[in-house]
Amino acid sequence: MSNKDKAYPKREPDTFAKKLLGDGLVTTTEEVISRTAFGSSYLEGQNIFEMMMKLAFLRSKNALTVRIPGISKIFKTSDEIEAEKLEKGRISVDDLVDECKTFYIAGQETTNTLLAWTVFLLALHTNWQEEARKEVIELFGKQTPNLDGITKLKTMSMIFNESLRLYPPVAGFARKVGREVRLGNVIVPANTKRFAEGVAKATNNNIGAFVPFGIGPRSCVGLNFAINEAKIAVSMILQRYSFTLSPGYVHSPIQHVTVRPQHGVQVMLHPL
């Protein structure tokens, strides 16, 4: 985010957030959510973000832990003690309802992961990076992306959908199609342009085949917010840099709250 005139204070991500997410894209997505929720006093949201990230981490860490019913009344683990402290210090219902807290943490975490994997894929497939950059330059030039242009980013929408298909932030299993295969009556194509004519065409109108933001009454309320945020971030990167994967990058997706790159995504930036 641009802050040349120092209109609002900025701080480095807390140690815990750096350890869990790295110190790159996390700052941008955290600021977007914080400023949306808290306006000019968005630093209030920084503490909430850090607290909720810790709670999410503790929940993910202990999701498969087997506990004897009632044992917590006698003996508490260090994680349970830490969680109780965080719960006592949480924001009140009067400040933000549970849905808002979910929007806050989920919006930052999932969008950050989407951006990380999209950058990885564009660094790996530089031909698609050039296609996306061409589209961005044609629509915005060197100017800040605007709402009218964002809705016309067809190539970038395809790229995001492919990123969400390959590395969905919330997933039960990984999917990869190396060649065209038939699953029952469904043909799954190995085609990087599968979303060129929209999601409905790519899934043959099977609404349950591609659900990166959920489906039905429990679909994500932040879908448009997250995609627009990601489009703006990637557009501004493409306007200024080309990038390739660092030789030191180690590909190791891991599911920890979301599907994230275990060692981060290291890229080499080349100013345009």
Backbone bond lengths (Angstrom), bond angles and torsions (degrees), N, CA, C in turn:
res aa  C-N    CA-C-N  psi(-1)  N-CA   C-N-CA  omega(-1)  CA-C   N-CA-C  phi
1 M - - - 1.464 - - 1.530 109.76 -
2 S 1.320 116.07 138.18 1.452 119.78 179.75 1.522 110.78 -75.00
3 N 1.334 115.84 134.67 1.464 119.90 179.37 1.521 108.83 -145.45
4 K 1.350 115.62 40.25 1.454 120.08 -174.34 1.523 112.57 -60.58
5 D 1.336 116.98 -35.61 1.462 119.66 -177.47 1.523 112.98 -90.48
6 K 1.326 117.10 8.84 1.479 122.01 178.01 1.523 111.46 55.96
7 A 1.333 115.69 39.95 1.471 119.94 -177.05 1.513 112.07 -67.52
8 Y 1.304 116.58 -25.72 1.457 119.25 177.95 1.516 108.49 -144.87
9 P 1.326 117.08 147.70 1.462 120.54 -177.16 1.518 111.65 -71.70
10 K 1.337 115.19 149.83 1.459 120.22 177.37 1.525 107.93 -129.69
11 R 1.325 114.73 152.95 1.448 118.45 176.80 1.519 109.05 -139.57
12 E 1.300 115.97 160.94 1.449 120.72 177.73 1.522 109.62 -70.08
13 P 1.370 117.76 150.10 1.468 119.37 176.08 1.516 110.11 -59.15
14 D 1.331 117.41 145.50 1.449 120.51 178.61 1.519 110.66 -61.62
15 T 1.337 114.82 160.00 1.456 120.42 -176.95 1.515 112.04 -53.99
16 F 1.333 117.31 -42.52 1.465 120.46 -177.59 1.513 111.05 -63.97
17 A 1.334 116.86 -44.06 1.457 120.01 -179.35 1.518 110.95 -65.32
18 K 1.342 116.76 -37.65 1.464 119.98 177.15 1.514 110.75 -62.28
19 K 1.319 115.71 -43.46 1.456 120.56 -178.70 1.516 111.14 -64.23
20 L 1.318 116.96 -38.91 1.458 121.21 -174.54 1.519 112.06 -83.15
21 L 1.337 117.75 -40.84 1.455 120.99 -171.73 1.514 114.57 -116.69
22 G 1.333 118.11 -13.50 1.449 119.67 -172.35 1.515 109.37 89.80
23 D 1.348 116.57 171.89 1.470 119.08 -174.20 1.529 112.14 -111.47
24 G 1.336 117.50 25.64 1.448 120.39 -179.52 1.504 112.37 -99.87
25 L 1.330 117.06 -97.12 1.461 121.45 -174.87 1.509 113.10 -65.63
26 V 1.337 117.05 -21.52 1.465 119.16 -177.36 1.514 111.78 -57.32
27 T 1.347 117.69 -37.15 1.460 120.36 -177.30 1.518 111.02 -64.08
28 T 1.336 117.34 -43.12 1.456 121.16 -178.83 1.513 111.88 -64.39
29 T 1.323 117.90 -49.83 1.460 119.95 -177.88 1.510 111.83 -67.20
30 E 1.314 117.16 -33.99 1.463 120.93 177.36 1.521 110.44 -64.05
31 E 1.346 116.44 -42.35 1.454 120.46 -179.03 1.524 111.78 -66.79
32 V 1.337 116.43 -39.86 1.466 119.64 -179.57 1.523 110.39 -60.85
33 I 1.328 116.85 -48.64 1.463 120.58 179.78 1.525 110.28 -64.19
34 S 1.341 116.79 -44.08 1.462 120.65 -177.27 1.523 111.73 -62.40
35 R 1.329 116.19 -45.39 1.466 118.81 -178.12 1.524 111.47 -69.80
36 T 1.327 117.05 -32.98 1.460 120.23 177.57 1.529 110.52 -65.85
37 A 1.339 115.95 -41.34 1.459 120.31 -176.39 1.528 112.86 -81.56
38 F 1.350 116.56 -33.01 1.466 119.07 -170.68 1.526 114.38 -121.07
39 G 1.322 118.16 2.01 1.456 120.35 177.55 1.517 112.27 61.27
40 S 1.344 116.14 -137.49 1.456 120.56 -176.23 1.521 112.89 -68.17
41 S 1.339 117.38 -19.22 1.462 120.99 178.76 1.526 110.71 -97.72
42 Y 1.334 115.60 39.74 1.458 119.01 -171.61 1.525 113.36 -66.61
43 L 1.333 118.68 -18.06 1.462 119.56 179.37 1.516 111.88 -62.24
44 E 1.353 116.17 -22.18 1.460 119.10 174.74 1.531 109.78 -60.40
45 G 1.303 115.06 -34.51 1.454 119.55 -179.38 1.509 113.80 -72.54
46 Q 1.333 117.55 -20.91 1.457 120.13 -179.53 1.519 111.20 -60.82
47 N 1.326 116.64 -43.50 1.458 120.11 -179.38 1.522 111.13 -66.79
48 I 1.338 116.00 -37.64 1.455 120.09 178.25 1.524 110.03 -65.18
49 F 1.312 115.96 -42.53 1.466 120.30 178.67 1.525 111.11 -58.05
50 E 1.332 116.02 -48.82 1.463 119.92 -178.49 1.536 111.24 -61.46
51 M 1.327 116.74 -42.85 1.452 121.12 -179.46 1.527 111.25 -63.73
52 M 1.338 116.61 -45.23 1.454 119.76 -177.30 1.519 112.31 -71.70
53 M 1.333 117.92 -31.08 1.461 120.29 174.82 1.524 110.23 -63.91
54 K 1.311 117.24 -38.84 1.461 120.89 178.21 1.523 110.53 -64.48
55 L 1.351 115.96 -43.08 1.462 119.48 178.89 1.531 111.09 -63.78
56 A 1.325 116.40 -41.64 1.463 119.81 179.00 1.522 110.91 -64.17
57 F 1.321 115.83 -39.35 1.468 120.37 178.83 1.526 111.11 -63.96
58 L 1.332 116.01 -44.75 1.469 119.99 -179.57 1.525 110.96 -63.95
59 R 1.331 115.84 -39.03 1.470 119.26 179.23 1.521 110.65 -65.26
60 S 1.339 116.26 -45.31 1.464 119.74 179.87 1.520 111.45 -64.23
61 K 1.313 116.49 -40.50 1.464 121.94 -178.81 1.519 111.88 -62.46
62 N 1.342 116.81 -35.67 1.466 121.07 -175.23 1.524 114.28 -106.99
63 A 1.344 115.90 14.55 1.468 119.84 -175.63 1.523 113.02 -59.37
64 L 1.321 117.42 -35.34 1.464 121.24 -176.75 1.532 113.33 -105.38
65 T 1.337 115.33 9.66 1.455 119.35 179.49 1.527 110.38 -73.94
66 V 1.322 116.71 130.08 1.469 121.56 179.11 1.529 108.84 -91.60
67 R 1.333 115.81 124.13 1.465 120.48 -178.60 1.529 109.84 -122.10
68 I 1.295 116.78 142.58 1.462 122.00 176.53 1.526 108.72 -74.81
69 P 1.334 118.13 127.57 1.473 120.74 -179.65 1.536 111.63 -53.22
70 G 1.316 115.74 130.02 1.458 121.30 177.30 1.513 114.68 86.68
71 I 1.344 118.39 -9.63 1.469 120.32 -175.94 1.523 111.89 -65.74
72 S 1.350 116.03 -28.20 1.461 119.53 -178.03 1.527 112.52 -66.26
73 K 1.355 117.15 -20.12 1.459 119.59 177.34 1.522 111.48 -73.89
74 I 1.357 115.96 -21.30 1.462 121.08 -178.46 1.527 111.25 -102.82
75 F 1.334 113.98 -45.47 1.467 119.28 -177.25 1.516 109.70 -134.57
76 K 1.333 116.91 130.28 1.453 121.55 178.96 1.520 109.94 -116.58
77 T 1.323 115.53 137.52 1.458 119.89 176.32 1.527 109.40 -75.49
78 S 1.317 116.42 166.83 1.463 120.53 178.64 1.529 110.95 -62.14
79 D 1.348 116.70 -34.27 1.461 119.99 178.35 1.521 111.23 -66.98
80 E 1.334 117.42 -39.82 1.464 120.93 179.01 1.515 111.04 -66.16
81 I 1.315 116.83 -39.01 1.467 121.30 178.07 1.523 109.99 -63.81
82 E 1.342 115.57 -44.32 1.458 120.42 179.93 1.527 110.95 -64.02
83 A 1.337 116.98 -41.28 1.460 121.40 -179.94 1.526 111.15 -63.47
84 E 1.343 116.67 -39.83 1.460 120.30 179.08 1.526 111.24 -64.38
85 K 1.327 115.88 -38.58 1.468 119.52 178.41 1.531 110.06 -63.93
86 L 1.332 115.47 -41.58 1.461 119.47 -179.85 1.519 111.05 -67.07
87 E 1.338 116.67 -38.29 1.461 120.87 179.01 1.518 111.16 -63.32
88 K 1.342 116.63 -40.58 1.460 120.41 -179.39 1.518 111.39 -65.58
89 G 1.326 115.73 -30.01 1.455 118.71 -177.43 1.511 114.27 -94.82
90 R 1.333 117.47 7.91 1.457 119.79 -174.80 1.523 111.53 -74.15
91 I 1.313 115.08 164.25 1.460 120.51 179.15 1.525 109.18 -68.31
92 S 1.307 115.45 151.58 1.460 119.91 -176.90 1.517 110.55 -80.10
93 V 1.331 114.70 163.89 1.453 120.43 178.49 1.518 109.87 -63.05
94 D 1.338 116.93 -30.21 1.461 121.00 -179.87 1.521 111.36 -65.78
95 D 1.331 117.23 -29.48 1.467 120.39 -178.58 1.530 111.44 -80.02
96 L 1.295 114.91 -51.57 1.472 119.96 -179.48 1.512 109.65 -146.53
97 V 1.298 117.57 132.54 1.453 120.63 177.40 1.521 108.61 -75.69
98 D 1.340 116.26 165.09 1.460 120.48 -176.09 1.523 113.26 -56.36
99 E 1.334 116.84 -35.95 1.453 119.58 -179.50 1.515 111.81 -62.95
100 C 1.338 115.82 -36.46 1.460 119.81 179.35 1.525 110.87 -68.89
101 K 1.317 115.99 -37.48 1.467 119.11 178.09 1.522 110.10 -65.27
102 T 1.321 115.62 -39.42 1.458 119.46 178.40 1.521 110.36 -63.88
103 F 1.335 116.77 -43.74 1.460 121.22 177.87 1.524 110.26 -58.95
104 Y 1.315 115.77 -39.93 1.457 121.08 -177.05 1.516 111.87 -63.72
105 I 1.315 117.42 -54.42 1.458 120.63 -176.18 1.521 111.11 -74.87
106 A 1.345 116.82 -42.75 1.463 119.83 -178.11 1.523 111.00 -67.13
107 G 1.321 116.38 -38.58 1.455 119.99 -179.82 1.512 112.41 -63.43
108 Q 1.322 117.38 -40.67 1.464 120.17 178.73 1.516 111.64 -71.03
109 E 1.310 116.00 -50.65 1.456 121.70 -172.63 1.522 112.25 -64.68
110 T 1.328 116.94 -48.92 1.462 119.74 -176.08 1.527 111.81 -69.94
111 T 1.330 117.58 -40.86 1.463 120.00 -179.91 1.514 111.01 -67.53
112 N 1.331 116.96 -38.39 1.453 120.76 176.69 1.525 110.65 -60.18
113 T 1.339 116.61 -42.93 1.458 120.76 179.40 1.522 111.05 -67.08
114 L 1.349 116.86 -41.93 1.462 120.68 177.18 1.520 110.85 -58.52
115 L 1.321 117.56 -44.64 1.459 121.46 179.85 1.530 111.29 -64.01
116 A 1.328 116.59 -41.68 1.465 120.37 -178.82 1.527 111.09 -61.15
117 W 1.346 116.42 -47.39 1.471 119.31 -178.30 1.526 111.39 -71.51
118 T 1.333 118.02 -32.07 1.458 120.08 177.85 1.519 110.67 -66.92
119 V 1.326 116.73 -43.29 1.466 120.73 176.37 1.536 109.98 -60.55
120 F 1.318 116.25 -42.43 1.468 120.70 178.08 1.530 110.87 -58.68
121 L 1.335 117.17 -48.42 1.465 120.64 -177.68 1.527 111.62 -66.32
122 L 1.326 117.77 -39.07 1.461 120.34 178.90 1.525 111.41 -69.70
123 A 1.324 117.27 -33.51 1.463 120.54 176.47 1.523 110.73 -69.41
124 L 1.319 116.01 -30.64 1.464 121.56 -179.66 1.529 111.23 -80.02
125 H 1.335 115.85 -39.81 1.469 121.36 -178.64 1.531 108.35 -111.92
126 T 1.325 116.39 81.06 1.467 121.32 -173.22 1.529 112.26 -66.53
127 N 1.341 118.05 -22.36 1.466 119.22 177.11 1.525 110.62 -65.25
128 W 1.335 117.11 -38.97 1.461 120.79 176.27 1.525 110.60 -72.15
129 Q 1.321 116.88 -31.61 1.466 119.95 175.74 1.519 109.74 -61.27
130 E 1.344 117.26 -42.31 1.458 120.98 179.25 1.528 111.51 -66.89
131 E 1.350 116.96 -38.15 1.460 120.28 177.31 1.524 110.62 -62.51
132 A 1.328 116.05 -43.11 1.467 120.19 179.50 1.522 110.57 -66.66
133 R 1.328 117.32 -40.17 1.466 120.75 -179.86 1.528 110.35 -65.05
134 K 1.326 116.91 -41.27 1.462 121.05 178.92 1.524 110.13 -58.80
135 E 1.329 116.29 -43.42 1.461 120.80 179.88 1.526 110.54 -64.21
136 V 1.333 117.24 -43.71 1.462 121.85 -178.79 1.535 110.98 -63.56
137 I 1.336 116.50 -44.58 1.465 120.67 -179.23 1.524 110.90 -65.53
138 E 1.339 117.10 -39.71 1.460 120.41 178.97 1.528 112.13 -62.84
139 L 1.339 116.24 -36.25 1.465 120.43 -177.16 1.521 113.32 -85.86
140 F 1.340 117.01 -38.37 1.469 119.76 -172.17 1.527 114.54 -118.46
141 G 1.342 117.61 -16.17 1.452 118.92 -171.89 1.514 109.04 61.70
142 K 1.300 116.96 -128.05 1.469 122.00 176.31 1.530 111.71 -104.11
143 Q 1.320 115.76 8.88 1.461 120.43 -178.10 1.526 110.97 -82.66
144 T 1.330 115.77 161.36 1.458 121.21 177.32 1.530 109.63 -63.53
145 P 1.328 118.69 133.40 1.465 121.07 179.83 1.526 111.76 -54.43
146 N 1.341 116.57 139.12 1.457 121.63 179.43 1.521 110.27 -116.17
147 L 1.326 115.96 165.47 1.462 121.40 -174.34 1.522 112.12 -61.44
148 D 1.317 117.22 -40.80 1.459 120.15 -178.05 1.524 110.84 -63.00
149 G 1.315 116.61 -41.96 1.457 120.57 -179.32 1.517 112.92 -72.11
150 I 1.314 117.14 -34.50 1.463 121.62 -178.83 1.522 110.78 -58.38
151 T 1.326 116.56 -38.77 1.472 120.59 -178.76 1.525 112.08 -69.99
152 K 1.342 117.69 -14.03 1.465 121.56 -178.27 1.533 112.97 -100.52
153 L 1.319 117.41 4.77 1.465 120.92 -178.25 1.525 110.47 -79.34
154 K 1.325 116.75 77.69 1.456 121.86 -175.83 1.534 111.60 -69.95
155 T 1.346 116.44 -48.01 1.468 119.89 -179.13 1.518 110.90 -61.66
156 M 1.331 116.29 -42.83 1.459 119.35 -179.57 1.528 110.92 -66.04
157 S 1.317 117.64 -35.58 1.468 120.09 176.36 1.524 110.34 -62.19
158 M 1.338 116.33 -40.89 1.464 120.40 176.73 1.525 110.92 -60.70
159 I 1.334 115.36 -42.80 1.471 120.67 -178.64 1.521 110.99 -64.44
160 F 1.330 116.86 -43.67 1.458 120.00 178.88 1.525 111.41 -63.87
161 N 1.331 116.36 -41.26 1.462 119.16 178.69 1.527 111.32 -63.22
162 E 1.330 116.21 -39.84 1.466 119.44 178.54 1.524 110.57 -67.24
163 S 1.328 116.66 -38.83 1.463 120.61 176.76 1.522 110.77 -62.83
164 L 1.335 116.38 -42.99 1.459 120.99 178.70 1.523 111.72 -66.92
165 R 1.340 116.44 -31.56 1.460 119.82 178.07 1.527 111.21 -69.89
166 L 1.340 115.99 -43.72 1.464 120.66 -176.86 1.528 112.26 -78.72
167 Y 1.321 116.41 -41.06 1.469 121.23 -176.63 1.531 110.57 -131.70
168 P 1.328 118.39 66.96 1.473 120.12 178.76 1.519 110.03 -64.29
169 P 1.331 118.32 131.76 1.474 119.87 -179.50 1.528 113.05 -54.29
170 V 1.327 117.12 -39.65 1.463 121.08 177.81 1.528 107.01 -115.33
171 A 1.331 116.35 112.83 1.464 119.60 -174.48 1.519 110.65 -145.81
172 G 1.314 114.47 150.20 1.460 120.03 175.43 1.508 111.44 -95.41
173 F 1.340 116.42 -23.73 1.450 120.29 179.78 1.526 108.96 -157.54
174 A 1.334 115.26 158.39 1.465 120.83 179.86 1.519 109.65 -87.95
175 R 1.326 116.26 149.65 1.461 120.96 178.34 1.520 109.92 -130.28
176 K 1.325 116.28 138.14 1.458 120.93 175.61 1.518 108.50 -153.25
177 V 1.331 116.64 131.57 1.460 121.25 179.59 1.518 108.46 -116.45
178 G 1.331 116.66 109.74 1.456 121.13 179.85 1.512 112.69 -83.40
179 R 1.310 117.38 -25.25 1.461 122.87 178.45 1.526 108.14 -150.97
180 E 1.306 116.03 165.94 1.465 120.07 -179.73 1.523 109.98 -65.48
181 V 1.328 115.56 130.15 1.456 120.10 -179.78 1.523 109.52 -134.43
182 R 1.307 116.02 159.01 1.454 121.34 177.44 1.522 109.34 -110.79
183 L 1.320 116.53 125.52 1.456 122.58 175.80 1.519 107.76 -114.13
184 G 1.332 116.41 97.51 1.456 119.69 -174.41 1.516 110.00 66.02
185 N 1.320 116.99 -119.90 1.465 121.36 178.21 1.524 112.67 -96.76
186 V 1.338 116.17 5.77 1.463 120.85 -177.02 1.518 110.37 -105.82
187 I 1.331 117.18 130.01 1.465 122.34 174.73 1.518 108.14 -97.90
188 V 1.346 116.69 121.90 1.465 122.26 179.18 1.527 107.85 -101.17
189 P 1.353 118.22 111.32 1.462 120.35 -175.38 1.530 112.74 -84.36
190 A 1.332 115.74 148.48 1.465 121.16 171.29 1.522 106.32 -94.61
191 N 1.317 116.81 82.59 1.460 121.16 -170.17 1.515 109.55 -143.05
192 T 1.342 117.02 116.00 1.464 120.82 -178.19 1.517 112.58 -70.22
193 K 1.363 117.24 -12.19 1.458 120.22 178.43 1.521 111.00 -103.04
194 R 1.318 115.67 27.09 1.464 119.79 -174.90 1.525 112.59 -60.66
195 F 1.366 117.90 -24.69 1.465 119.60 -177.15 1.524 112.51 -103.01
196 A 1.349 117.38 14.85 1.462 120.75 -176.50 1.524 112.02 -61.88
197 E 1.328 117.19 -31.85 1.466 120.87 -179.29 1.524 111.80 -108.45
198 G 1.329 115.78 22.88 1.458 120.17 177.08 1.516 113.04 95.67
199 V 1.330 115.13 164.52 1.464 121.72 -176.82 1.519 111.51 -66.43
200 A 1.338 117.49 -40.93 1.471 120.77 -177.34 1.523 111.12 -59.78
201 K 1.338 116.42 -43.50 1.461 120.75 179.65 1.528 110.43 -67.39
202 A 1.325 116.66 -41.84 1.464 120.56 -177.93 1.522 112.22 -64.87
203 T 1.321 116.88 -31.84 1.465 120.73 -177.75 1.524 112.59 -100.40
204 N 1.345 116.07 6.38 1.469 120.79 -178.83 1.528 110.37 55.89
205 N 1.344 114.47 41.26 1.474 122.90 178.03 1.528 113.42 62.23
206 N 1.324 116.93 20.55 1.462 120.99 174.91 1.528 107.59 -91.72
207 I 1.325 116.95 97.12 1.459 120.95 -171.65 1.529 113.03 -65.16
208 G 1.323 117.39 -17.24 1.459 119.31 -179.22 1.511 113.92 -92.85
209 A 1.350 117.30 2.57 1.463 120.03 -176.35 1.524 112.91 -83.87
210 F 1.323 117.26 -21.42 1.468 121.09 -177.29 1.518 107.97 -144.45
211 V 1.322 116.75 101.49 1.472 120.28 -174.37 1.538 110.67 -133.70
212 P 1.347 118.25 61.32 1.463 120.08 -178.46 1.522 113.65 -64.65
213 F 1.346 117.55 -20.52 1.459 120.87 178.74 1.525 111.70 -116.67
214 G 1.326 116.33 23.79 1.448 119.82 -179.50 1.518 110.92 81.44
215 I 1.331 115.23 -173.42 1.452 120.20 -175.68 1.525 109.67 -152.85
216 G 1.321 116.77 152.06 1.454 121.08 176.55 1.518 113.51 74.22
217 P 1.335 117.57 -154.89 1.466 121.28 -175.69 1.522 113.82 -64.82
218 R 1.341 117.77 -16.57 1.456 120.70 179.64 1.532 112.60 -104.43
219 S 1.331 116.57 18.79 1.461 119.31 176.40 1.530 109.64 -68.02
220 C 1.311 116.42 156.28 1.468 121.79 -173.48 1.525 111.99 -66.21
221 V 1.333 116.39 126.55 1.466 120.24 179.59 1.522 111.40 -73.28
222 G 1.320 116.57 -16.38 1.463 120.35 -177.75 1.512 114.32 -96.75
223 L 1.339 118.49 16.35 1.462 121.95 -175.89 1.527 111.56 -53.45
224 N 1.320 117.82 -58.14 1.463 120.79 -177.27 1.520 111.75 -65.01
225 F 1.320 116.69 -38.48 1.465 121.06 178.63 1.524 110.25 -59.48
226 A 1.335 116.62 -47.94 1.465 121.59 -176.99 1.525 111.66 -65.76
227 I 1.335 117.10 -46.03 1.460 120.29 -178.34 1.524 111.44 -65.37
228 N 1.338 117.58 -42.28 1.463 120.23 178.56 1.524 111.28 -64.61
229 E 1.332 116.47 -40.96 1.462 120.46 177.48 1.521 110.54 -60.51
230 A 1.328 116.72 -45.47 1.463 121.47 -178.98 1.529 110.90 -65.80
231 K 1.342 117.44 -40.75 1.460 120.66 179.59 1.526 111.49 -62.28
232 I 1.324 116.37 -41.71 1.468 120.30 178.80 1.528 110.29 -63.53
233 A 1.335 116.91 -45.99 1.458 121.05 -178.03 1.526 111.30 -61.97
234 V 1.338 117.01 -48.73 1.462 120.22 -178.49 1.528 110.88 -67.80
235 S 1.331 117.82 -37.40 1.468 120.93 178.35 1.529 110.71 -60.03
236 M 1.322 116.53 -43.70 1.468 120.33 -177.99 1.526 111.46 -70.07
237 I 1.328 116.93 -30.22 1.472 119.94 175.03 1.524 109.63 -69.00
238 L 1.342 116.74 -47.08 1.466 121.36 -177.17 1.524 112.06 -65.15
239 Q 1.328 117.58 -29.19 1.462 121.00 178.19 1.521 111.92 -66.80
240 R 1.327 116.34 -26.70 1.465 120.87 -171.02 1.528 115.00 -111.85
241 Y 1.339 116.73 -25.65 1.465 119.17 -173.12 1.524 111.71 -140.01
242 S 1.341 114.84 152.25 1.459 120.73 158.96 1.527 103.97 -106.57
243 F 1.316 117.46 157.97 1.462 117.96 -175.89 1.515 110.46 -151.29
244 T 1.318 114.57 151.13 1.456 122.69 178.02 1.523 108.25 -134.09
245 L 1.328 116.17 160.39 1.456 119.87 178.81 1.514 111.26 -67.06
246 S 1.302 116.17 140.82 1.456 121.46 175.22 1.527 109.71 -72.01
247 P 1.328 117.98 143.78 1.470 120.22 175.83 1.525 112.38 -58.77
248 G 1.324 116.33 -21.80 1.462 120.23 -178.78 1.519 113.71 -85.68
249 Y 1.338 117.73 -0.45 1.468 120.18 -178.91 1.522 110.88 -68.01
250 V 1.324 116.29 133.75 1.465 123.05 176.38 1.516 107.89 -117.45
251 H 1.332 116.36 118.92 1.463 120.61 -176.70 1.521 109.90 -80.47
252 S 1.326 115.86 109.57 1.461 120.14 -177.62 1.524 110.17 -150.40
253 P 1.366 117.35 77.48 1.469 119.50 176.38 1.526 109.99 -63.77
254 I 1.320 116.30 139.91 1.459 120.42 179.34 1.522 108.62 -141.25
255 Q 1.325 116.99 139.54 1.458 120.12 177.96 1.515 108.72 -91.91
256 H 1.339 115.12 107.47 1.460 121.42 -179.14 1.513 106.79 -143.85
257 V 1.323 117.76 91.85 1.467 125.85 -166.44 1.533 108.19 75.42
258 T 1.348 116.85 -59.18 1.460 121.30 172.27 1.525 107.96 -131.10
259 V 1.339 116.53 174.18 1.460 120.50 175.98 1.521 107.29 -79.66
260 R 1.310 117.53 108.20 1.457 122.47 -173.46 1.523 110.62 -125.95
261 P 1.331 117.66 159.13 1.468 120.45 172.70 1.532 108.42 -74.22
262 Q 1.321 116.33 118.44 1.464 120.84 -173.11 1.523 112.64 -57.57
263 H 1.324 117.19 -37.17 1.463 121.11 -176.56 1.525 112.42 -110.15
264 G 1.342 116.20 17.27 1.456 119.63 -178.34 1.524 111.11 80.10
265 V 1.328 116.26 176.33 1.468 122.16 176.87 1.518 108.14 -118.29
266 Q 1.334 116.06 105.84 1.456 120.98 179.86 1.525 109.19 -92.87
267 V 1.336 116.49 123.76 1.458 121.30 178.14 1.523 108.98 -128.44
268 M 1.322 114.96 158.09 1.467 121.78 175.16 1.524 108.04 -103.86
269 L 1.340 115.88 119.92 1.463 121.65 -178.23 1.516 110.35 -90.48
270 H 1.332 115.99 137.50 1.474 122.17 178.40 1.530 107.94 -124.40
271 P 1.344 118.10 107.53 1.468 120.82 -178.68 1.524 111.24 -57.16
272 L 1.335 116.57 140.45 1.465 121.70 179.21 1.530 111.01 -91.05
